[in-house]
């Protein structure tokens, strides 16, 4: 059987043009169903491949070959509007194996200072703030300030 791209090219054909090209190729009209199924399968593969590449770009994976092999392509459905099921698998994979993806840099908080000395400690004090010396505090002041009672 000739390759479909050789037989039909990249253009849309009317039924008459299809029949004409089939007869020139020496194929019987009964082969149309088989040709259509083969053509549909090839188009689904192309759509699936394109959708996979697009979603891998969107997800910013570190190693495309590894992630592509991890995905279950049997769970991907292909329709006229594209392929579905890849993004969901990538989102699940991002939750379970985040090291496979590039990490986006965290945006600083709007009210956080931009200088290195602006970090907060677990006590809630900023790095640049000084806490009262615990030795100079009474027990009540210490527990209020440090233990937050």
N, C-alpha and C positions, 0 to 999 in steps of 0.2 A: 504494500500500500504506500503511495507517495506521501511525503510529509505534507501536512495540511497547509503550512505557510507557503510551500511551493505551489500548491494547488489553488489556494484561495487568495493568497497575498494578505495584505493588512487592511483591505477595504471591505465595506459592506456589500453584499450581493443580493440581488433580487432572486426570486425562485427561478426565473428563466435563466439568469446568468449562472446560477448554481448548476442547473441541469446541463447547460451548455459546457461548462468546465468539466463536469463529471463525465460527459460523453467523450470529450476530447482526451481525458485521462484514461479512458477505457473502463470506467467503472459503471456498474449497473445502478439503477435508481434505488434498488433495494439496499445498497450500501450507505444510503444517506443517513439512516438511523445510527449506524455504526460510526460513520464519520462525525456526525453531530455529537455523539457521546464522547468520542476521542477529542474533538475540538473543545467541548465543555470541560473535560478533565484538564486539558492543557491550559485553558484560560483560568481555571480555578487554581492551578499550580502557580501561574504568573501572579494572580491576585494575592494569593497566600504569601508568596515570596516578597512582593512589594510591601504588603502590610507588615510583615515581619521586620523588614529593613526600616520602615518608617517608625514602628514602635520601639525598636532597639535604639534608634536615634533619639526619640523623645525621652526614653527612660535613662539615657546616658549611661549605658552599661560599660564596664571596663573591658571585658573580653567578650566580644560579640559571638565568637565561635562556641565558647562554652555555654553561654546563656541560651543560644539558639538550640543547642543539643539538649538542654535541660527541659525546654518547653515541650509540652505534649501537643503536637500539631494535629492529632486526631480530634482534639477538643476544639479546634478552630473551625468555625463555619464560614463558608464563602457564599456570598450572594452578589447581586448586581450592585449593591451599595458598598461592597468591600468585604473584608474579612473581620470576623468578630471572635473574641476569646483570647487574643494575644495580650491585650492591655490588662485584662483581669489576672492572667497568669503572672505577668511581670509585676503587678502590684502585690500579689501574694508572695512572690519571690523576694521583692524588696523588703517585705516585713520579716521574712524568715532568714534571708541571707543578704543583709545590707552591704556587705563587703564586695559584692559583685557590681555595685553601682558607684558612680562618682558621687561623692558627698558634696552637696551644695553648701557653700559657706553660709554660716548663720548670719543673719542681719542683726546688727546691734539694736538693743531696745531703744525706743525713741527718747526716753528720759535718762538713759544710762550715759555717763560721761565717756568721752572718746579717748581719754588718757589712760595709760596703763595703771595708774594709781587708783582708778575708780572701781576696782573690783570689790565685791561684797563678801564678807566672811559669813559663816553659818550663824554667827551671833546677830547678823543684820547690820553690823557696822561696816562702813566703807573702809577700804584699806588705808585711806588718808586720815580717817577719823581716829582719834585716840580714845580708848575706853578709860574710865577711871581705874586707878590702880586698885586691885582687889584687896591688897593689904591695908589700904587706907579706908576701906568701906566697912560699915557695920554689917552684921549678918543679914539684916533685913534689906539693906541696900544691895548687897551682893545677890541675894536670891531674886530680888525684883529685876535687877539689870541683867544678870547672867542667866539665871534659870527661868526668867520671865514668868514668875509666879504672881 
